[in-house]
Amino acid sequence: MAAEVVQRGAAGLVVVGGDGMIHLGLQAAGGTDVPFGVIPAGGGNDFARSLDIPLDDAEAAADIVARGHERKIDLGRTGGRWFGCVVAAGFDARVNERANRMRWPHGRMRYNLAMLAELGVFRPVRYRMELDGRPWVTDAMLVTIGNSPSYGGGMKVTPDALLDDELLDVLVVKPISKLRFLTVFPKVYSGTHVRLPYVEVRRARKVHVEADSIVAYVDGERLGPLPQTFEAVPSALRVFVPR
């Protein structure tokens, strides 16, 4: 229905929800001239966070849409699917897979339990990547590809990612002990993990990733097993933003 409205030339498409709902909305509005509005109402709200839209004030967010000030931003694209935030393609993706199979508990505790369970069996994975045609083969604990800085409700996993630089930020956490790996997570909330010697960030317009036994997630939604190719699409979305 959203796609039909956009195709008819709506004045705007406004999504009320979290990053999963926004991900659905992007499939309708991405690559079109119809502006996109966000009223945050989810658990993570990372897309709204990247645009400085108030996270806990729906009326203020609606006012931003009503004022009509727009900005053009890049979107990521993979296999015909748009994404706005971050691709998870490592330990974090395996945790998502495990959490989705669990019936109990609910909320963030399920994710925390899934993380502890996965940490007990996880081993570094060999990744074969191409960044704008340049090969990069490495063993890694974590690989994320960011169009925007954060995922998971404010975890600044790719803190220097910009929404209008026409590039994706590719972050790799090299093989380390499980105890040391656990110490990385608190630093992700401040973005200071990128200073660690076993963390590397590269940028590219087009990223191809291959690895065994990894199912990738985009904007927190299941994409499918690797290999996958991801590309930054410049100025793919008009979005309502604060002045």
N, CA, C and O of each residue as an XYZ file, in Angstrom:
972
protein
N       0.831     -1.209      0.000
C       0.000      0.000      0.000
C       0.861      1.253      0.000
O       0.562      2.220     -0.700
N       1.932      1.232      0.789
C       2.838      2.381      0.821
C       3.462      2.615     -0.551
O       3.569      3.753     -1.008
N       3.876      1.515     -1.210
C       4.478      1.643     -2.535
C       3.484      2.237     -3.529
O       3.859      3.052     -4.373
N       2.223      1.832     -3.432
C       1.199      2.370     -4.334
C       1.009      3.859     -4.115
O       0.869      4.618     -5.074
N       1.004      4.283     -2.847
C       0.849      5.706     -2.534
C       2.024      6.505     -3.087
O       1.840      7.576     -3.666
N       3.233      5.974     -2.903
C       4.420      6.661     -3.409
C       4.373      6.764     -4.927
O       4.696      7.810     -5.492
N       3.975      5.688     -5.585
C       3.916      5.686     -7.051
C       2.907      6.688     -7.584
O       3.047      7.182     -8.703
N       1.899      6.985     -6.793
C       0.902      7.974     -7.212
C       1.368      9.408     -6.961
O       0.669     10.361     -7.306
N       2.560      9.562     -6.354
C       3.120     10.891     -6.156
C       2.666     11.574     -4.889
O       2.311     12.753     -4.921
N       2.669     10.865     -3.772
C       2.257     11.436     -2.493
C       3.165     12.589     -2.091
O       4.313     12.673     -2.527
N       2.639     13.475     -1.256
C       3.426     14.599     -0.747
C       4.494     14.133      0.237
O       5.454     14.856      0.500
N       4.331     12.933      0.780
C       5.318     12.383      1.701
C       4.854     11.032      2.214
O       3.661     10.729      2.210
N       5.811     10.220      2.659
C       5.514      8.953      3.306
C       6.080      9.029      4.715
O       7.289      9.175      4.895
N       5.207      8.932      5.718
C       5.621      9.050      7.114
C       5.470      7.695      7.797
O       4.406      7.078      7.745
N       6.535      7.243      8.433
C       6.548      5.956      9.112
C       6.552      6.185     10.618
O       7.386      6.928     11.135
N       5.631      5.555     11.313
C       5.587      5.582     12.773
C       6.029      4.203     13.252
O       5.326      3.215     13.040
N       7.188      4.135     13.895
C       7.691      2.842     14.341
C       9.181      2.874     14.577
O       9.792      3.939     14.676
N       9.759      1.680     14.666
C      11.188      1.551     14.886
C      11.924      1.269     13.589
O      11.391      1.464     12.497
N      13.169      0.803     13.732
C      14.014      0.616     12.555
C      13.476     -0.466     11.620
O      13.660     -0.370     10.407
N      12.819     -1.491     12.156
C      12.236     -2.505     11.296
C      11.122     -1.957     10.437
O      11.039     -2.272      9.250
N      10.254     -1.132     11.027
C       9.177     -0.514     10.269
C       9.725      0.489      9.253
O       9.236      0.580      8.128
N      10.747      1.237      9.667
C      11.375      2.179      8.748
C      11.987      1.436      7.563
O      11.914      1.899      6.424
N      12.592      0.279      7.842
C      13.180     -0.532      6.780
C      12.121     -0.877      5.732
O      12.395     -0.833      4.533
N      10.911     -1.219      6.182
C       9.827     -1.493      5.238
C       9.466     -0.248      4.434
O       9.248     -0.320      3.225
N       9.406      0.891      5.118
C       9.075      2.133      4.431
C      10.097      2.520      3.380
O       9.751      3.073      2.335
N      11.368      2.225      3.665
C      12.415      2.558      2.696
C      12.250      1.803      1.395
O      12.646      2.290      0.336
N      11.662      0.607      1.466
C      11.460     -0.163      0.233
C      10.469      0.536     -0.697
O      10.503      0.335     -1.911
N       9.596      1.351     -0.130
C       8.637      2.095     -0.937
C       9.195      3.435     -1.400
O       8.984      3.834     -2.545
N       9.915      4.139     -0.504
C      10.329      5.515     -0.799
C      11.737      5.625     -1.362
O      12.063      6.615     -2.017
N      12.580      4.619     -1.117
C      13.958      4.683     -1.593
C      14.032      4.831     -3.101
O      13.319      4.148     -3.836
N      14.901      5.729     -3.563
C      15.092      5.932     -4.992
C      13.991      6.706     -5.680
O      13.955      6.772     -6.908
N      13.083      7.298     -4.900
C      11.997      8.106     -5.472
C      12.160      9.559     -5.040
O      13.060      9.895     -4.271
N      11.275     10.413     -5.547
C      11.283     11.827     -5.161
C      10.307     12.137     -4.046
O      10.127     13.303     -3.695
N       9.670     11.120     -3.478
C       8.715     11.339     -2.392
C       9.460     11.435     -1.070
O      10.168     10.497     -0.703
N       9.325     12.543     -0.342
C      10.053     12.697      0.929
C       9.551     11.743      2.000
O       8.401     11.304      1.989
N      10.451     11.440      2.925
C      10.248     10.391      3.926
C      10.286     11.012      5.315
O      11.220     11.739      5.651
N       9.263     10.722      6.125
C       9.221     11.232      7.487
C       9.265     10.112      8.497
O       8.816      8.999      8.221
N       9.813     10.404      9.684
C       9.975      9.390     10.722
C       9.417      9.908     12.041
O       9.788     10.986     12.506
N       8.515      9.123     12.639
C       8.056      9.350     14.005
C       8.554      8.151     14.820
O       7.963      7.074     14.743
N       9.627      8.319     15.597
C      10.222      7.162     16.287
C       9.261      6.547     17.302
O       8.668      7.249     18.122
N       9.121      5.230     17.231
C       8.241      4.535     18.180
C       8.679      3.090     18.345
O       7.850      2.196     18.512
N       9.996      2.864     18.296
C      10.514      1.506     18.393
C      11.485      1.344     19.539
O      11.609      2.221     20.394
N      12.168      0.223     19.550
C      13.123     -0.045     20.615
C      14.496      0.537     20.362
O      15.165      0.973     21.300
N      14.933      0.553     19.098
C      16.270      1.035     18.773
C      16.291      2.464     18.269
O      17.023      3.305     18.790
N      15.476      2.740     17.241
C      15.333      4.084     16.662
C      16.655      4.659     16.166
O      16.892      5.861     16.286
N      17.510      3.817     15.613
C      18.824      4.305     15.189
C      18.759      5.170     13.939
O      19.564      6.089     13.786
N      17.816      4.892     13.041
C      17.685      5.738     11.856
C      17.290      7.152     12.269
O      17.869      8.128     11.792
N      16.312      7.259     13.149
C      15.905      8.586     13.649
C      17.049      9.261     14.391
O      17.258     10.467     14.254
N      17.782      8.493     15.167
C      18.912      9.039     15.921
C      19.954      9.656     14.984
O      20.519     10.708     15.285
N      20.202      9.008     13.864
C      21.208      9.516     12.925
C      20.778     10.821     12.270
O      21.615     11.551     11.739
N      19.479     11.124     12.300
C      18.959     12.355     11.702
C      18.631     13.418     12.739
O      18.073     14.462     12.400
N      18.969     13.166     14.002
C      18.709     14.103     15.109
C      17.218     14.365     15.303
O      16.826     15.464     15.697
N      16.396     13.371     15.030
C      14.964     13.474     15.286
C      14.700     13.071     16.740
O      15.227     12.052     17.185
N      13.905     13.833     17.490
C      13.638     13.495     18.896
C      13.085     12.078     19.031
O      12.162     11.689     18.316
N      13.661     11.315     19.954
C      13.299      9.911     20.090
C      12.125      9.677     21.029
O      11.463      8.643     20.939
N      11.857     10.610     21.919
C      10.829     10.396     22.943
C       9.770     11.496     22.940
O       9.129     11.751     23.959
N       9.592     12.141     21.797
C       8.615     13.223     21.697
C       7.974     13.146     20.313
O       8.455     13.758     19.359
N       6.880     12.384     20.217
C       6.236     12.166     18.923
C       5.710     13.466     18.327
O       5.737     13.655     17.111
N       5.232     14.358     19.187
C       4.701     15.626     18.675
C       5.816     16.459     18.031
O       5.618     17.059     16.974
N       7.000     16.491     18.680
C       8.122     17.237     18.108
C       8.569     16.611     16.788
O       8.918     17.323     15.847
N       8.559     15.280     16.721
C       8.930     14.610     15.475
C       7.929     14.916     14.372
O       8.309     15.108     13.217
N       6.644     14.961     14.731
C       5.612     15.298     13.748
C       5.753     16.735     13.268
O       5.488     17.031     12.103
N       6.169     17.630     14.158
C       6.385     19.024     13.771
C       7.481     19.132     12.712
O       7.407     19.980     11.823
N       8.501     18.269     12.808
C       9.581     18.276     11.818
C       9.024     17.944     10.437
O       9.399     18.565      9.443
N       8.127     16.961     10.382
C       7.481     16.616      9.114
C       6.642     17.782      8.615
O       6.685     18.121      7.432
N       5.880     18.398      9.514
C       4.978     19.488      9.117
C       5.739     20.696      8.584
O       5.267     21.373      7.670
N       6.920     20.971      9.151
C       7.703     22.123      8.694
C       8.276     21.895      7.301
O       8.505     22.849      6.558
N       8.507     20.634      6.944
C       8.859     20.311      5.565
C      10.289     20.564      5.156
O      10.587     20.610      3.962
N      11.193     20.732      6.121
C      12.595     20.932      5.748
C      13.206     19.580      5.373
O      13.126     18.627      6.147
N      13.813     19.497      4.193
C      14.291     18.225      3.671
C      15.809     18.185      3.542
O      16.490     19.208      3.466
N      16.295     16.963      3.522
C      17.713     16.694      3.271
C      17.810     15.436      2.417
O      17.037     14.498      2.608
N      18.738     15.406      1.490
C      18.985     14.200      0.711
C      20.084     13.383      1.379
O      21.129     13.922      1.743
N      19.850     12.088      1.540
C      20.836     11.211      2.153
C      21.050      9.978      1.283
O      20.232      9.637      0.429
N      22.181      9.323      1.531
C      22.482      8.063      0.857
C      21.715      6.920      1.519
O      21.376      6.988      2.700
N      21.453      5.888      0.754
C      20.975      4.627      1.287
C      21.906      3.513      0.818
O      22.589      3.646     -0.198
N      21.923      2.416      1.568
C      22.595      1.224      1.098
C      21.622      0.384      0.287
O      20.405      0.494      0.439
N      22.179     -0.458     -0.577
C      21.332     -1.328     -1.391
C      22.006     -2.685     -1.548
O      23.214     -2.766     -1.773
N      21.229     -3.731     -1.429
C      21.739     -5.082     -1.613
C      20.651     -5.949     -2.229
O      19.570     -6.099     -1.661
N      20.941     -6.512     -3.381
C      19.982     -7.392     -4.033
C      18.620     -6.775     -4.251
O      17.604     -7.458     -4.129
N      18.583     -5.480     -4.575
C      17.315     -4.802     -4.784
C      16.629     -4.340     -3.511
O      15.487     -3.884     -3.561
N      17.297     -4.446     -2.379
C      16.710     -4.084     -1.084
C      17.455     -2.893     -0.494
O      18.684     -2.895     -0.417
N      16.703     -1.874     -0.078
C      17.285     -0.673      0.522
C      17.544     -0.891      2.009
O      16.834     -1.652      2.666
N      18.580     -0.208      2.540
C      18.765     -0.150      3.986
C      19.340      1.208      4.362
O      20.038      1.847      3.574
N      19.032      1.636      5.588
C      19.438      2.966      6.019
C      20.546      2.985      7.041
O      21.284      3.964      7.141
N      20.674      1.897      7.813
C      21.593      1.929      8.949
C      22.802      1.014      8.744
O      23.750      1.390      8.054
N      22.778     -0.171      9.331
C      23.985     -0.994      9.436
C      23.697     -2.435      9.031
O      22.627     -2.976      9.308
N      24.670     -3.037      8.374
C      24.654     -4.466      8.060
C      25.445     -5.201      9.134
O      26.594     -4.848      9.400
N      24.852     -6.214      9.753
C      25.552     -7.089     10.698
C      25.920     -8.366      9.963
O      25.061     -9.016      9.367
N      27.200     -8.726     10.005
C      27.653     -9.884      9.229
C      28.735    -10.668      9.967
O      29.644    -11.220      9.347
N      28.631    -10.713     11.292
C      29.612    -11.448     12.071
C      28.983    -12.021     13.325
O      27.893    -12.592     13.283
N      29.681    -11.864     14.444
C      29.162    -12.361     15.718
C      27.783    -11.804     16.022
O      26.912    -12.519     16.518
N      27.583    -10.512     15.721
C      26.289     -9.881     16.001
C      25.161    -10.524     15.191
O      24.043    -10.673     15.683
N      25.461    -10.902     13.952
C      24.458    -11.569     13.134
C      24.131    -12.960     13.680
O      22.979    -13.393     13.652
N      25.158    -13.652     14.177
C      24.924    -14.983     14.750
C      24.069    -14.878     16.010
O      23.234    -15.744     16.271
N      24.278    -13.815     16.794
C      23.457    -13.592     17.987
C      22.005    -13.337     17.583
O      21.083    -13.852     18.215
N      21.803    -12.543     16.532
C      20.441    -12.299     16.046
C      19.764    -13.593     15.629
O      18.595    -13.817     15.943
N      20.496    -14.444     14.922
C      19.935    -15.724     14.489
C      19.511    -16.566     15.688
O      18.428    -17.152     15.698
N      20.378    -16.618     16.695
C      20.063    -17.413     17.885
C      18.876    -16.813     18.640
O      17.980    -17.539     19.071
N      18.872    -15.499     18.797
C      17.785    -14.849     19.536
C      16.438    -15.068     18.843
O      15.414    -15.229     19.507
N      16.443    -15.073     17.511
C      15.189    -15.266     16.779
C      14.641    -16.682     16.939
O      13.449    -16.911     16.737
N      15.494    -17.626     17.298
C      15.033    -19.002     17.513
C      14.531    -19.228     18.933
O      13.893    -20.242     19.217
N      14.819    -18.276     19.833
C      14.450    -18.426     21.231
C      13.015    -17.946     21.460
O      12.606    -16.912     20.933
N      12.272    -18.694     22.236
C      10.894    -18.306     22.581
C      10.825    -17.530     23.894
O       9.832    -16.862     24.183
N      11.892    -17.628     24.683
C      11.937    -16.965     25.982
C      13.385    -16.621     26.302
O      14.287    -17.361     25.911
N      13.632    -15.506     27.013
C      12.690    -14.470     27.472
C      12.389    -13.487     26.351
O      12.773    -13.703     25.202
N      11.699    -12.405     26.696
C      11.365    -11.395     25.703
C      12.230    -10.149     25.925
O      12.864     -9.994     26.968
N      12.239     -9.265     24.919
C      12.951     -8.008     25.057
C      14.468     -8.168     24.985
O      14.980     -9.150     24.446
N      15.174     -7.181     25.540
C      16.637     -7.153     25.454
C      17.283     -8.320     26.174
O      18.376     -8.738     25.792
N      16.637     -8.868     27.214
C      17.223     -9.993     27.933
C      17.424    -11.198     27.022
O      18.389    -11.945     27.184
N      16.524    -11.391     26.069
C      16.689    -12.502     25.133
C      17.958    -12.321     24.309
O      18.688    -13.281     24.061
N      18.218    -11.077     23.885
C      19.432    -10.787     23.120
C      20.669    -11.023     23.981
O      21.662    -11.575     23.509
N      20.605    -10.601     25.251
C      21.757    -10.779     26.140
C      22.066    -12.255     26.362
O      23.230    -12.655     26.346
N      21.031    -13.065     26.569
C      21.240    -14.498     26.754
C      21.761    -15.146     25.479
O      22.617    -16.029     25.531
N      21.249    -14.709     24.343
C      21.729    -15.240     23.068
C      23.194    -14.888     22.853
O      23.958    -15.697     22.327
N      23.588    -13.687     23.258
C      24.978    -13.277     23.114
C      25.899    -14.144     23.960
O      26.957    -14.559     23.488
N      25.516    -14.424     25.199
C      26.339    -15.258     26.066
C      26.430    -16.680     25.530
O      27.498    -17.291     25.566
N      25.316    -17.207     25.034
C      25.319    -18.562     24.493
C      26.173    -18.649     23.235
O      26.930    -19.605     23.065
N      26.061    -17.667     22.360
C      26.829    -17.682     21.120
C      28.314    -17.494     21.379
O      29.152    -18.070     20.685
N      28.633    -16.691     22.378
C      30.044    -16.460     22.703
C      30.735    -17.762     23.107
O      31.933    -17.933     22.882
N      29.970    -18.674     23.703
C      30.553    -19.932     24.142
C      30.995    -20.829     23.000
O      31.860    -21.684     23.189
N      30.415    -20.650     21.815
C      30.721    -21.548     20.695
C      31.332    -20.808     19.499
O      31.787    -21.443     18.548
N      31.347    -19.485     19.542
C      31.784    -18.720     18.376
C      33.294    -18.801     18.189
O      34.057    -18.771     19.154
N      33.703    -18.902     16.942
C      35.112    -18.885     16.568
C      35.311    -17.854     15.461
O      34.374    -17.568     14.716
N      36.514    -17.291     15.340
C      36.757    -16.349     14.242
C      36.434    -16.975     12.892
O      36.601    -18.178     12.690
N      35.974    -16.141     11.980
C      35.517    -16.580     10.667
C      36.433    -15.993      9.598
O      36.864    -14.845      9.705
N      36.728    -16.779      8.573
C      37.511    -16.270      7.443
C      36.582    -15.520      6.480
O      35.619    -16.087      5.963
N      36.886    -14.241      6.248
C      36.107    -13.402      5.346
C      36.908    -13.123      4.079
O      38.105    -12.841      4.127
N      36.226    -13.209      2.961
C      36.794    -12.858      1.667
C      35.957    -11.692      1.130
O      34.792    -11.861      0.769
N      36.562    -10.531      1.088
C      35.827     -9.323      0.718
C      36.484     -8.624     -0.461
O      37.672     -8.794     -0.735
N      35.673     -7.835     -1.145
C      36.162     -6.907     -2.156
C      35.564     -5.540     -1.866
O      34.345     -5.393     -1.778
N      36.426     -4.541     -1.718
C      36.000     -3.168     -1.470
C      36.350     -2.350     -2.696
O      37.519     -2.043     -2.933
N      35.334     -1.994     -3.479
C      35.549     -1.316     -4.761
C      36.556     -2.074     -5.614
O      37.425     -1.482     -6.254
N      36.421     -3.395     -5.608
C      37.273     -4.239     -6.429
C      38.590     -4.636     -5.795
O      39.315     -5.462     -6.349
N      38.918     -4.064     -4.638
C      40.184     -4.387     -3.970
C      39.955     -5.540     -3.002
O      39.087     -5.447     -2.134
N      40.719     -6.633     -3.132
C      40.499     -7.788     -2.263
C      40.965     -7.535     -0.832
O      41.939     -6.821     -0.595
N      40.251     -8.132      0.109
C      40.608     -8.058      1.529
C      40.197     -9.389      2.154
O      39.009     -9.665      2.326
N      41.179    -10.197      2.485
C      40.928    -11.487      3.114
C      41.436    -11.415      4.547
O      42.598    -11.086      4.783
N      40.567    -11.721      5.500
C      40.948    -11.605      6.907
C      40.087    -12.513      7.771
O      38.938    -12.795      7.433
N      40.643    -12.967      8.881
C      39.847    -13.631      9.907
C      39.295    -12.552     10.832
O      39.989    -11.584     11.143
N      38.053    -12.716     11.270
C      37.429    -11.665     12.074
C      36.384    -12.239     13.009
O      35.790    -13.282     12.738
N      36.168    -11.537     14.119
C      35.079    -11.834     15.047
C      33.804    -11.101     14.624
O      32.695    -11.614     14.768
N      33.992     -9.904     14.107
C      32.853     -9.033     13.821
C      33.120     -8.285     12.529
O      34.212     -7.753     12.327
N      32.127     -8.245     11.655
C      32.172     -7.427     10.448
C      30.844     -6.689     10.337
O      29.780     -7.308     10.290
N      30.915     -5.382     10.295
C      29.707     -4.579     10.092
C      29.957     -3.588      8.968
O      31.089     -3.172      8.721
N      28.878     -3.222      8.294
C      28.953     -2.287      7.172
C      27.933     -1.197      7.435
O      26.729     -1.453      7.439
N      28.412      0.019      7.655
C      27.530      1.091      8.105
C      27.283      2.160      7.065
O      28.222      2.730      6.508
N      26.006      2.432      6.805
C      25.615      3.635      6.079
C      25.437      4.787      7.054
O      25.613      5.950      6.692
N      25.085      4.456      8.298
C      24.944      5.432      9.379
C      25.734      4.922     10.593
O      26.237      3.799     10.559
N      25.852      5.707     11.647
C      26.781      5.344     12.719
C      26.367      4.200     13.626
O      27.244      3.471     14.091
N      25.070      3.994     13.912
C      24.718      3.121     15.034
C      23.691      2.066     14.689
O      22.972      2.162     13.694
N      23.644      1.047     15.549
C      22.589      0.044     15.533
C      22.369     -0.421     16.956
O      23.104     -0.027     17.861
N      21.354     -1.265     17.164
C      21.125     -1.824     18.490
C      20.732     -0.824     19.549
O      20.973     -1.061     20.733
N      20.130      0.294     19.163
C      19.697      1.283     20.146
C      20.797      2.191     20.640
O      20.875      2.486     21.832
N      21.659      2.642     19.723
C      22.687      3.616     20.091
C      24.101      3.082     20.169
O      24.993      3.784     20.645
N      24.333      1.856     19.715
C      25.698      1.317     19.672
C      26.396      1.887     18.439
O      26.059      1.534     17.309
N      27.372      2.771     18.661
C      28.029      3.491     17.566
C      29.105      2.607     16.932
O      30.303      2.865     17.052
N      28.645      1.575     16.264
C      29.564      0.573     15.747
C      30.426      1.128     14.609
O      31.598      0.770     14.497
N      29.868      1.986     13.777
C      30.646      2.677     12.740
C      30.485      4.179     12.983
O      29.763      4.848     12.244
N      31.150      4.714     14.013
C      30.834      6.053     14.515
C      31.104      7.185     13.537
O      30.521      8.261     13.670
N      31.967      6.969     12.565
C      32.306      8.042     11.629
C      31.564      7.930     10.307
O      31.847      8.686      9.378
N      30.623      7.005     10.207
C      29.834      6.871      8.982
C      28.969      8.112      8.781
O      28.367      8.619      9.728
N      28.912      8.588      7.557
C      28.125      9.768      7.207
C      27.024      9.385      6.236
O      27.189      8.483      5.414
N      25.904     10.078      6.338
C      24.754      9.765      5.499
C      24.821     10.405      4.121
O      23.927     10.204      3.299
N      25.874     11.176      3.862
C      25.930     11.862      2.568
C      27.334     11.876      1.974
O      27.685     12.794      1.233
N      28.152     10.846      2.300
C      29.507     10.806      1.752
C      29.656      9.814      0.607
O      30.750      9.654      0.066
N      28.558      9.142      0.231
C      28.534      8.199     -0.896
C      29.396      6.967     -0.640
O      29.817      6.293     -1.580
N      29.659      6.672      0.649
C      30.507      5.540      1.007
C      29.878      4.740      2.145
O      29.070      5.258      2.916
N      30.261      3.483      2.232
C      29.925      2.624      3.366
C      31.178      2.436      4.217
O      32.280      2.303      3.686
N      31.007      2.426      5.530
C      32.114      2.164      6.456
C      32.124      0.681      6.806
O      31.124      0.148      7.287
N      33.241      0.020      6.568
C      33.376     -1.414      6.836
C      34.268     -1.593      8.063
O      35.453     -1.262      8.031
N      33.689     -2.118      9.142
C      34.429     -2.303     10.393
C      34.691     -3.786     10.627
O      33.800     -4.622     10.479
N      35.928     -4.091     10.993
C      36.347     -5.467     11.268
C      37.000     -5.518     12.640
O      37.886     -4.718     12.944
N      36.558     -6.465     13.470
C      37.240     -6.771     14.732
C      38.022     -8.058     14.508
O      37.439     -9.119     14.282
N      39.352     -7.956     14.572
C      40.225     -9.096     14.305
C      40.121    -10.127     15.433
O      39.595     -9.814     16.501
N      40.615    -11.352     15.210
C      40.534    -12.400     16.242
C      41.213    -11.987     17.545
O      42.378    -11.592     17.557
N      40.465    -12.085     18.637
C      40.956    -11.792     19.979
C      40.321    -12.799     20.937
O      39.434    -13.561     20.550
N      40.781    -12.796     22.185
C      40.193    -13.698     23.166
C      38.752    -13.300     23.452
O      38.361    -12.150     23.255
N      37.975    -14.260     23.915
C      36.568    -13.965     24.217
C      36.441    -12.948     25.340
O      35.540    -12.110     25.316
N      37.315    -13.010     26.305
C      37.269    -12.040     27.397
C      37.536    -10.637     26.875
O      36.842     -9.689     27.243
N      38.533    -10.508     26.024
C      38.820     -9.186     25.467
C      37.697     -8.726     24.551
O      37.379     -7.537     24.506
N      37.093     -9.658     23.820
C      35.982     -9.311     22.942
C      34.823     -8.715     23.736
O      34.168     -7.779     23.279
N      34.573     -9.259     24.927
C      33.509     -8.721     25.776
C      33.797     -7.288     26.201
O      32.868     -6.508     26.407
N      35.076     -6.929     26.335
C      35.418     -5.568     26.742
C      35.196     -4.555     25.623
O      35.166     -3.349     25.869
N      35.039     -5.051     24.379
C      34.805     -4.132     23.266
C      33.419     -3.508     23.356
O      33.245     -2.334     23.026
N      32.427     -4.286     23.803
C      31.041     -3.838     23.716
C      30.754     -2.538     24.472
O      30.065     -1.683     23.917
N      31.240     -2.334     25.706
C      30.971     -1.041     26.353
C      31.527      0.140     25.567
O      30.951      1.227     25.599
N      32.642     -0.058     24.863
C      33.246      1.038     24.102
C      32.435      1.376     22.854
O      32.554      2.476     22.314
N      31.611      0.433     22.393
C      30.817      0.678     21.194
C      29.803      1.793     21.422
O      29.458      2.510     20.483
N      29.320      1.953     22.654
C      28.332      2.994     22.926
C      28.924      4.395     22.809
O      28.193      5.359     22.582
N      30.236      4.514     22.962
C      30.886      5.814     22.786
C      31.606      5.922     21.447
O      32.032      7.008     21.055
N      31.741      4.809     20.750
C      32.453      4.806     19.477
C      33.960      4.755     19.599
O      34.665      4.861     18.595
N      34.472      4.593     20.820
C      35.923      4.615     21.022
C      36.592      3.282     20.681
O      37.820      3.190     20.690
N      35.800      2.253     20.381
C      36.390      0.961     20.027
C      37.215      1.035     18.751
O      38.100      0.206     18.538
N      36.933      2.028     17.892
C      37.668      2.115     16.630
C      39.136      2.484     16.849
O      39.941      2.383     15.923
N      39.490      2.907     18.054
C      40.892      3.241     18.361
C      41.706      2.023     18.783
O      42.929      2.101     18.904
N      41.037      0.910     19.006
C      41.727     -0.286     19.473
C      42.563     -0.891     18.353
O      42.160     -0.830     17.191
N      43.725     -1.477     18.674
C      44.634     -1.970     17.625
C      44.078     -3.137     16.817
O      44.531     -3.378     15.698
N      43.114     -3.862     17.357
C      42.565     -5.010     16.645
C      41.252     -4.677     15.941
O      40.523     -5.576     15.520
N      40.953     -3.383     15.814
C      39.772     -2.922     15.071
C      40.253     -2.121     13.860
O      41.111     -1.246     13.979
N      39.691     -2.433     12.707
C      40.074     -1.732     11.477
C      38.821     -1.287     10.739
O      37.838     -2.022     10.647
N      38.879     -0.051     10.209
C      37.756      0.500      9.447
C      38.268      0.936      8.070
O      39.261      1.654      7.956
N      37.570      0.486      7.042
C      37.851      0.934      5.685
C      36.554      1.440      5.065
O      35.465      1.138      5.553
N      36.676      2.220      3.976
C      35.496      2.779      3.323
C      35.490      2.401      1.850
O      36.535      2.291      1.210
N      34.289      2.207      1.335
C      34.149      1.851     -0.074
C      32.738      2.161     -0.541
O      31.811      2.251      0.264
N      32.587      2.321     -1.824
C      31.259      2.524     -2.434
C      30.538      1.182     -2.574
O      29.324      1.097     -2.386
N      31.298      0.138     -2.905
C      30.704     -1.175     -3.137
C      31.491     -2.227     -2.370
O      32.718     -2.279     -2.456
N      30.778     -3.072     -1.612
C      31.416     -4.054     -0.738
C      30.810     -5.430     -1.003
O      29.601     -5.622     -0.874
N      31.653     -6.372     -1.372
C      31.222     -7.760     -1.538
C      31.806     -8.575     -0.392
O      33.000     -8.475     -0.108
N      30.977     -9.382      0.269
C      31.409    -10.130      1.455
C      31.046    -11.601      1.286
O      29.909    -11.941      0.958
N      32.029    -12.463      1.516
C      31.807    -13.909      1.521
C      32.329    -14.484      2.827
O      33.384    -14.074      3.311
N      31.599    -15.426      3.395
C      32.022    -16.151      4.593
C      31.084    -17.330      4.781
O      29.927    -17.285      4.364
N      31.578    -18.364      5.398
C      30.772    -19.553      5.643
C      29.970    -19.399      6.937
O      30.450    -18.822      7.913
N      28.755    -19.917      6.929
C      27.918    -20.034      8.133
C      27.544    -18.691      8.755
O      27.346    -18.606      9.967
N      27.445    -17.646      7.941
C      27.017    -16.335      8.434
C      25.777    -15.895      7.672
O      25.778    -15.857      6.442
N      24.727    -15.565      8.399
C      23.515    -14.973      7.838
C      23.533    -13.485      8.149
O      23.593    -13.104      9.318
N      23.481    -12.638      7.132
C      23.568    -11.191      7.325
C      22.218    -10.599      7.703
O      21.165    -11.097      7.302
N      22.274     -9.520      8.489
C      21.100     -8.735      8.869
C      21.305     -7.292      8.422
O      22.411     -6.759      8.509
N      20.226     -6.660      7.939
C      20.275     -5.246      7.572
C      19.190     -4.509      8.347
O      18.034     -4.930      8.356
N      19.560     -3.416      8.994
C      18.609     -2.655      9.821
C      17.905     -3.556     10.835
O      16.751     -3.317     11.190
N      18.608     -4.592     11.296
C      18.034     -5.511     12.264
C      17.129     -6.574     11.667
O      16.590     -7.404     12.399
N      16.952     -6.564     10.349
C      16.086     -7.525      9.663
C      16.933     -8.571      8.938
O      17.989     -8.260      8.387
N      16.456     -9.800      8.947
C      17.205    -10.896      8.329
C      17.289    -10.703      6.818
O      16.270    -10.535      6.148
N      18.514    -10.729      6.286
C      18.728    -10.624      4.852
C      18.886    -12.007      4.228
O      18.131    -12.374      3.328
N      19.863    -12.769      4.703
C      20.109    -14.099      4.170
C      21.590    -14.433      4.263
O      22.392    -13.578      4.637
N      21.963    -15.662      3.928
C      23.354    -16.098      4.051
C      24.286    -15.320      3.130
O      23.897    -14.888      2.045
N      25.527    -15.153      3.589
C      26.571    -14.641      2.710
C      26.890    -15.711      1.675
O      26.715    -16.896      1.957
N      27.361    -15.325      0.460
C      27.844    -13.999      0.068
C      26.722    -13.014     -0.270
O      25.633    -13.389     -0.706
N      27.043    -11.735     -0.046
C      26.139    -10.644     -0.389
C      26.989     -9.462     -0.866
O      28.161     -9.339     -0.511
N      26.380     -8.609     -1.666
C      27.043     -7.395     -2.144
C      26.242     -6.180     -1.694
O      25.018     -6.150     -1.822
N      26.936     -5.185     -1.170
C      26.304     -3.985     -0.633
C      26.895     -2.760     -1.328
O      28.096     -2.697     -1.591
N      26.033     -1.796     -1.620
C      26.476     -0.616     -2.352
C      25.825      0.634     -1.784
O      24.643      0.628     -1.440
N      26.601      1.706     -1.688
C      26.056      3.002     -1.286
C      25.456      3.683     -2.505
O      26.103      3.799     -3.546
N      24.207      4.135     -2.366
C      23.522      4.830     -3.455
C      23.371      6.298     -3.054
O      22.603      6.604     -2.142
N      24.080      7.203     -3.708
C      24.052      8.617     -3.308
C      22.677      9.251     -3.467
O      21.963      8.987     -4.435
N      22.317     10.094     -2.497
C      21.094     10.913     -2.558
C      19.864     10.084     -2.939
O      19.042     10.505     -3.753
N      19.756      8.893     -2.331
C      18.672      7.973     -2.688
C      17.375      8.272     -1.960
O      16.332      7.711     -2.296
N      17.427      9.174     -0.938
C      16.212      9.428     -0.156
C      16.129     10.892      0.227
O      17.099     11.488      0.694
N      14.948     11.458      0.019
C      14.631     12.778      0.573
C      13.953     12.546      1.910
O      12.959     11.825      1.987
N      14.483     13.154      2.969
C      13.961     12.896      4.294
C      13.727     14.205      5.026
O      14.502     15.152      4.896
N      12.627     14.248      5.812
C      12.329     15.431      6.623
C      13.244     15.448      7.844
O      13.341     14.456      8.565
N      13.913     16.574      8.073
C      14.872     16.691      9.174
C      14.690     18.032      9.879
O      14.095     18.952      9.318
N      15.206     18.148     11.126
C      15.194     19.456     11.791
C      16.085     20.434     11.029
O      17.010     20.023     10.330
N      15.812     21.687     11.164
C      16.686     22.689     10.550
C      17.988     22.781     11.317
O      18.862     23.570     10.959
